[in-house]
Amino acid sequence: MAFSDKQAAFNYINEYQKEKYDRITVMAKKGKKAEYEEAAKARGMKLSAFMQYCADKELGRKAE
């Protein structure tokens, strides 16, 4: 979907994300983010997907 107005596009994305996703904020000690990003990259994943994978694995769910 193309928007000529960047603010309209931004608003559309925000509304879509509010409707479809839950936001979870994770705080980690300095330096850990880089470590997590490196581990995610090694699996070919984005950081968010990697964190979800780890949480699902810990909960005993099938992690994709």
Contacts in CASP RR format, 6 or more apart in sequence:
PFRMAT RR
TARGET T0000
AUTHOR 0000-0000-0000
METHOD contacts of the structure
MODEL  1
MAFSDKQAAFNYINEYQKEKYDRITVMAKKGKKAEYEEAAKARGMKLSAF
MQYCADKELGRKAE
1 12 0 8 1.000
3 9 0 8 1.000
3 12 0 8 1.000
17 23 0 8 1.000
26 51 0 8 1.000
28 36 0 8 1.000
33 47 0 8 1.000
36 47 0 8 1.000
36 50 0 8 1.000
36 51 0 8 1.000
37 47 0 8 1.000
39 50 0 8 1.000
40 46 0 8 1.000
40 47 0 8 1.000
40 49 0 8 1.000
40 50 0 8 1.000
40 51 0 8 1.000
43 50 0 8 1.000
43 53 0 8 1.000
45 53 0 8 1.000
52 63 0 8 1.000
53 63 0 8 1.000
53 64 0 8 1.000
54 63 0 8 1.000
56 62 0 8 1.000
56 63 0 8 1.000
57 63 0 8 1.000
END
